[in-house]
Amino acid sequence: MTVSQILTFQIEKAIKAIFEISIDKVEFQMTRKEFEGDITMVIFPLLKVIKGPEAMPNGAKLNPIDIGTKIGNYLVDNVEEVTRFNVVSGFLNIVISDVYYLNFFNEIKNKYNFGFGTPSENSNAVMVEYSSPNTNKPLHLGHVRNNLLGYSVAEIIKASGKKVYKTQIINDRGIHICKSMLAWQKFGNGQTPESAGLKGDKLVGNFYVKFDQEYKAQITQLIAQGKTEDEAKKEAPIIMEAQQMLLDWEAGKPEIVALWKTMNQWVYDGFALTYQNLGVDFDSYYYESNTYLLGKEVVQFGLEKGIFEKDPDGSVWIDLTDDGLDRKIVLRSDGTAVYMTQDIGTAIQRVEDYPDVGGMVYTVGNEQDYHFKVLFLILKKLGFDWAENLYHLSYGMVELPSGKMKSREGTVVDADELMEEMTLTAEKISTELGKLDGYSEVEKAKLFKMIGLGALKYYILKVDPKKQILFNPEESVDFAGNTGPFIQYTYARIQSILRKVDFDIVTPSYPEISGEVLHSKEKELLKQIELYPEVIQNAADNYSPALIANYTYDLVKEYNSFYQAVSILGEENVSKKIFRVQLSKKVGETIKSAFKLLGIEMPERM
């Protein structure tokens, strides 16, 4: 059991014994640096339940210091892990014995995947959806945050002890797709990714931009001929042609479907390379062209059950006003589905495809908050028990100092170019710092990519998902402060220490222990390592890679403080030297483990 688990059990016993009451929760926090202690119990919540005028000889009510002192004395007398305590205002600062932390370390120092949970045999799986791009343009900076968040959350949930499926739905149909197709027909001159020397997603994206340019030119021309702006937008020949192309696609016109398949495949091939470079993967893919008709049967079921209602024009709605929302259409009057219908059907289809799925996480920007409130509520009303376990991983936009990005105007930050820029930035800064002696060109290239991508991923993932990010590439590759490269450098420093070890480090740590033998910096490190399993669970429960990122930064800061304060390989006491090397090794393993959950690789040397 962890310190907090041991103390929770013992404090509940203490309160029962001293005050003859039961409590359902004990609140802890880290002890402030200016006070002695390893963990602090917050006493204030007890004031509401401990009245006890009879507990004081003069009949006065107990104050927080009285309560803390009584509990502290009980713990010292009855709990071997507690050596002493002090009470400051409403806080009980508890000192834990060195023996406890050494025993803890000996239990976990060789434990593979320390901190990770194991799925129980009959536990439900979680499906995590992320990426879900359109097939009319390459992935951009916004997609990068989406992919990194979704992938990391999936890995964290898996580490917490659940089975996870990673998926996405690809928006491969609609007017926006037809715009790229039509522009290619008109202006492409038979270009292919091979003939143009471009990734397929970039080639298709160029034609999406070309369509917008032509569309705007036609609008300007029509306005000059006396049309209003609204009339010009509707009557521009190129938009009317795109609308007709969509109708032809829906009707299955062979040449249109063939062009659609060809250009989409160009995009898929381009996406695959971007995903590979970004280090994310998927277990399954869903395509809007296959799912846009899903859900229509469910609407009929909902009508029969009185969940949906039909308007006089034949459209079908659900009234959610009693739930604080509004009326939402689920089927148009002409019988065609809307996005909501499709999402209802896709969710149901996924559970049919993966029967062990008991919940889903949707990684989608915060502009869709309302959509997912409605979707989840509809699925609950339809009676699906797994609908209780749906979560919208809502995240803020990523902006640049220059402002928002616009795909149709070609002002986005391309994901591939961003990764390349990050690698070049890492190369520039690493070269300026030196320390690359002995590296081959291949090793350098691999290291620069590792540092550049690590900087990018950490910069994005250390921020709470709900917050907006203003992305600064130069700032992210700083080798000092709360950055990926700083943490990677500390890991590499630990590996350098381990490479210099020329003695046996398997011997148990401090085999002969009595009293207080730990240096304060050693103890602080052990306390930080002990938090790792709890941090993983909290990060999974809150769908927040930021908790993992910032925990790792705290661990690294603690290690660097330890490194500066004590001798490791130069320590004369053999037991202490072995212990410090073992401790360094475990810190390195924990850093690497945590960064793997963020999708970040670690260099063995820097």
N, C-alpha and C positions, 0 to 999 in steps of 0.2 A: 504493500500500500504506500501511496505517496504521503508526504508530510501533511498535506491538507486533509486527506482521507483519515489518517490516524487521528489528527487533532479534532476533526469534526465529530468522530465517534466519541472521543474522550471528553470533549467539551459538553456534548449533549448529556453524557453521564454525570459530569460535574454539576451542571445546572439542575439536573434531576435530584442529585444528592444534596446540594446546598440549598436550593430554593424550592424544591418539590414542584417543579413545573417542567413541561416538555416543550421543546422548540423544534421547528421543522427545517430550520436553515441556520448555518453559521457563516458569517461573512468575513472573508479574509482579504488582505491586500499585502503588497510588498512593504517591508519595513523601510521607513525613510532613512536615508543614508546617515543622518545626524544622530540616530538612536541605535542602541545595540539591539540586535534581534535578527532573526532569519525569516520570520513570517509574523504578520500582525492580525490579530482578531479585532474587528470593529465592534465596540461594546454598545454604542448608541441604540441599535435596534432592540436590544434587550430591555431598555427602559420602559417600553410599552407593556411588556409582559411581566417584568419583575417589579411588583409594587412594594411588597415586603416591609412594612414599617416594623414588624416584629423581629426582623433580622438585625436591627440595631438596638443596643442596650437602652438608649434614650428614646426609642420609639421614632426616631427620625427616618425619613425615607433614604434608601440607599442611593448614592451617587455613582457615576460611571467608574470612578477610581476605586470605590469600595467593591463594586461588582468585579472589576478586573483583577483586583488583588486577591479576592476569594477564589476566583477561577484559576489564577496563576499559581497560588499555593497548592491547590488541588492537583494541578498538572505536574508540578515539581515532585510532589509526594507520591503520585500514582502512575506517572508515565515515564518510562526509562529514557525515551527520546528527548525529553525536555530537561534542560539543565538549570535554567534560571529564566527570569522574566523581569520586565519593568512596565509600569503603567504610565502613560502620558495622556492626560485628559481622558478621552473616551476610547483609547486604543491600548490593547494589551500586546506588547512586543515580546515575542517568545523566542528564546535561544534554543536551537536544536543541537544535539550532541554531534561531535565529529564522527563518532562511531556509526551513527545512523547513516551519514552521507558516504562514509567509506564502505559500509555494507551495501548500500544502494549501488555504488559504483562497481563493486566487485560482481554484483548481479547482472549489470547491463553492459559492462565494458566490451564483452565479446558477443553481445547479442546482435544478430543480424536483423536489420529493419527495426531497430529500437524505435518505439513510439507508434508503430503501425498496428492497426487492429486487423483481425482476421474475420472474414465473413462467416456467419453461422450458416449451417446447412440449408435452412429453410427461410433465410432472410430475403426480403424483396430487393430487387435491383433498382438502380436509379438510372434514368436516361438523361443525358446532358446534351442539349442542342446548342450548337454555336456555329459561327461563320455565316451560313445561309446567304450566299451572295446572289446577285443578279448575273446572268450570263451575257451582259452587254458591255462589260468593262472589267479591267483588272482590279485586284484587291488594293485597297488604299489604307491609309493610316487608321481610319475608323475601324476597318476590318481587322487590322492588327490588334487593336485593343480587344475587340470581340473574341478573336481566336485565342489570344493569350489568356484572357479571363476564363473562357469556356474550358479550354484544355486544362488549365491549372485547377479550376474548381473540380473537374472530373477526377484529376489525379489525387486531389486532397480528399474527396469523398471516398475514393478507393482506399486511400491510406487510412481513413478512419474506420475501415472494416466493412465496407459495402461493395457489392458487385456493381460495376458501372458500364454502361454502354454510351459511346460517343456517337452523335449523329448530327446531321444537318439536313435542311430542306433547301434545295436549289431552285431559285426563282427563274425558271427557264422558259417562261411563256409570258405573253402580254405585249402591250403596245411598245414598251421600251425595247424589247428584243427585236420587234419588227423594224424599229427605227434603224438599228445597226444593220439589219439584213437589207433593208431598202437602200441605205446609203452605199453598202457594198455593191449592190446591183448597179447602181447609178454611176458610182465613181471609182469602183474597185479595180476595173480593168483586169479581172481574173486573179488578183493578188492572192497569195497564200502566205502562211507564216514562213514557209521555206523561201519563197521567192522574195519576200519583203525583208527577210532576216530578222523577224520579230517573233516574240512569244505570241501564241495565238490570242490570249486574252488582251494583249496590248493592241494587236491589229484590229480586233473587233471593237475595242474601246475607242480607237481612232475614228472609226466610222460612226460611232455614236456621237462623238463630238462634231464630226462633219455634218451629220444630219441636223444638229442644232444650229450650226452656222448657216446652212442652206435655208432652214425653216425661218430663222430670224430675217434673212435677206428677203424672203418671199413676203413675210409680214410687212416689212418696211415698204416694199414695192406696192402692195395692196393698199396700205394706208395712203401712200402717195396718189393712188388712183381714186381716193375718196371713201374707202371703207373705214369703219371704226376699228379700233384695235381688237375688240372681241370678235367682230366679223372676220377680220383678217386672220386671226388665230384659228378660227374654225374652217375658213375657206382656202387657206394656203394649200396648193396642190399636193405638196409633199406629205402633209399630215393626213390628207384624205387618202393618199396612196397607202400610207402606213396602216390606216384603219382598215382599208380593204384587204391588205395583206394579212392582218389578224383574222379577219373573217375567212379568208382563204385557208389559213392554217387550221382554224377550228373546223372547217369543212373537209379538211384532209386533202387539199389539193396537192398532188404528188410532187411537183417541182418545188413548191414552197416548203413542204415538209422535208424534202431532201436537202434544200439549202439550210434550213433550220438545224437539221442534224449535223451537217458539215461544220457550220460556224460554231455551234455549241461544243462540238468535240474539240475544235481549236481552243476554245476557252477552257474546257476541262483539262486539257493537256497543260495549258499555262498555269491554271490553279494548282495542279498537282506538284509542279516544280516549286511554286511559292510556298505551299504547305510543307514540302520537304525541307526547304531552306529555313522556314520559320520553326520547324520541329514540332508540328502538330499532326495529329492523325485522327481517323474516324473508323468506327466499326460498321457504320451503315450510312447509306445516302437515300434521301427521298427527293423526288422531283415533282415540282408543281404541275408539270404536264400530266403526271400520273395521279396526282392527288386533288386536282381542282374540282373533280366531280364527286369526290368523297364527301360524305356528310348529308347528301340530299335525302338518303334513306332515313337518316337519323332525324331529319326535320319532320318527316312523315310520322315517325314514331312519337316525336315530341308533340305533334298536333293531336294525335290520338290520346295522349296522356294529359292533354290540356296544358302542357308546358309552353307551347307556342300558340300563337293565334293568327288567323288569316284575315287580312284586310279585304274590303270589297273589291279592290283591283287585283286580288289574287296573290299579293305579296305576303310573306310570312314573317312575323315579328315575335320577339319576346319582350314582355314588359317587366323591367327590373326597377321600376320607380320605388316600389316598397323596400328595395334593398339599397336605396340611396343612389341608384344609377338612372339610366333612362331607357326608352324603348330602343331595341336594336333589331335591325333587319337581318334575317338569316336566309332569305330566299327572295329574289326579285319577282316582280309580277309576271315576267316572261319565263319563270321557272329556272333561271340561271343562278348559280351559287355566287356568294360573296366571299371575301377572305375569311370571315368568321366561320362560315359553313365549312370551308376547306380545312381550317385549323381544327374544328371539332372532329371532322372525319379523320384527319391525319393522326390526332392524338389517339383516337380509338384504334386505328389501324396499327399503330406502333405497339399497343398493348397486345393486340392479336398476334403480331409478328414476334413479340418478346413477352411471353406470358408471365415471366417472373418480374416484370417491371411493376413497381408499386408506387412510383413517383417520377416526375420529370422536372428538369430545370431548363428554362428557356433563356438563353443569353441574347438579349435584344436591348437596344438602346432605350433610354427613358422616354422617348417620344411615343412609345407604344404602351406606356403604363396602363392607360385606360382600357386598351384593347384586351390586355391579359386579365384585368379584373373581370371583364365581361366574359371572356372565354372560360376562365376557371369557374365562375359562378354558374354558367350554363351547364358545364360538364357535371357539376355537383347536383344541379336540379335534375339532370338526366339520370342520376342515380349511380354513377360510377364511383366506387369506394376509393379508387386511387386518385380521384380528383381532389381529395383532401390533402394530397401530397404533391401539389403542383407549385412551382416557384418561378417567379419572373426575376431572373438575375438582371436587374435594371442597372444600366451604367450611364455615366455622363459622357458627353462628347469629348473628343480630342481635338484641340485647336492649336494653331500655330500662332506665333506673334503677329503674322499677317492677317489672321482672321479665319473664317470658316472656309471649308473646301466645297467646290461644286463640280460634280462629275461631268455634267453636260457641257460645262465651259472648259473642261480640261485643266482645272486648277487644283486637282487633288494631289496629295503626296502619295505617289505610287509605292506600294509595299516593297516591291523588289528594289526600287531605287533607294528607298529608305534603308533597307538592310545593307545595301552596298555602301551607302554614305556612312552608316554606323561603323562598318568595317574599316573604311578609309580614315575615319576620325580616330578610331582606336589605334590604327597604324601610326598616324601622325603623332598622337600623344605618347604612345609607347616608345617611338623612336626618339622623341625629344627627351624622354626620361632615361633612355639608355637601357642597360641591363639585358640586352638581346645578344650578348656575345655567346658564341657556340651554337646558335640556332641556325638550322638550314632554312632555305627560302620556303620550303614546304611547311616546316614547323612554324615559321613566322606567319605564313598565310593562315594556317589553322588557328594559331593563337589570336591573331587580329580578329578573325571572324567570331571566335569564342568570346572575346572581350566585348566586341561591338554588339553582338546579339544579347549578351548578358546585360550590358548597359541598357539597351532598349527595353528588354523584358522587365528588368528590375524597376526601371524608372516608371513604367506603366503599372506594374503589379503592386508596387509598394503603396499606391494611392487607393483609398477606399473606393470600391467600384462606383458608388453613387456620386462621387465627386467628379467634376469636370477637370480635364488635364490640359495645361498649356505646355506643349512639348518643346523641350530645348535640347537638341542633340549634343551640343558641346558640354552642357551641364551634366548630362547623364553619364558621360565617359570620364568624369573626374575620378582620380584615384584616391581621393580623400572624401570623408563624409559618408552619408547614407546613399551609397551607390553600389551597383553591381560589381564594377572593377575593384573597389575597395575590399569587398567581401571575397572576391576571387583571389586577390593578392594575399589576404590573410590565410586562405586555404593553402595557397602555394607555399607560403612561409612555413606552415605546419608540415607539408610534405618534404620540404627541404630539411627540417629538423629530423624527420623520420629516416631520411636517406643517410644521415650522418650517424645513426645509431649502430654501434658495433658490439652490442651486448644483448643478452637475453632480456626481453621485456614481457615474458609470459608469467613470470613470478607474480603471485598475488600481491596486491598493493598493501603496503603497511601491514605485513602479517602479524606483527606484535603491536597491538594498539591499546593504549590506556590513556585516559584523560583527553586533553585537547592537543592534537598533533598537527592539525591542518593549518596552513598559512591562510590568512583571511581571503586572499585572492583565489586560492584553491577552492575554498568553501563557496565563494561567490560563483565560481564556474560550475561547480557541482549543482548548486541551486538552480542555475540557469538551464543546465542540461535536463534536470528533473522535470522542468516545465514542458518539455517538447511534446510528450504524448497529449497533454491537456491542450496545448496550442493547436495541434492537428485537429482534435475533436472540435474545438471552438471555431476554427477556420472552416471546417466542414459544416457545422451547424449554422454558421453565418454566411456561408458561401463567399468567403473573403480571403483571397490569397494575400492581401495586405497584412493579415495577422501573421502569416508565415514569414513574409519578407521582413517585417519589422522585428519579429522575434530573432531572426537570423542576424540582423544588424546588431541587436542588443548582445547576442552571444559573442559576436566578433569583437565588439567593443570590450566586453569583459575579458575575452582571451588576450587582446592586445594589452590590456591593463595588467593581466597576470604575467605576460611575456616580459613586460618592462620591469616588473617588481621582483621577480624571482629568477634564480638561475635554473636552467633546465639540464642541459648536457654537462654543465660545469659544476653541478651540485655534488658535494663530496659524499653525503650520506646516500648509500646505494639504494636503499628502499625508497627514499624520497625521489631520487633521480628516476628510478623505474616508474614510480607513480606519476611523475610529471610528464614523462614521455607517453605513458598510457592515457593520461588525461588529455594531452595534446592530440593524440590519435583519435580519441572519441569525439573531441570537439570537431576535428576535421571531418569525421564521418557524419556527424550531425549537420554540419554546414552543407556538405554534399547532398545529404538526404533531403534537407529542406529546399535546397536550390533545384533539385530534381523535380520536386513538386511544383516548382515555378517554371519548369521546362528549361532551366539554365544549366549548361555544362560547366565543369570546373577544370581549369588548367592545372597540371601537376607541377608546373613551374612557370614563373613570370619574371 
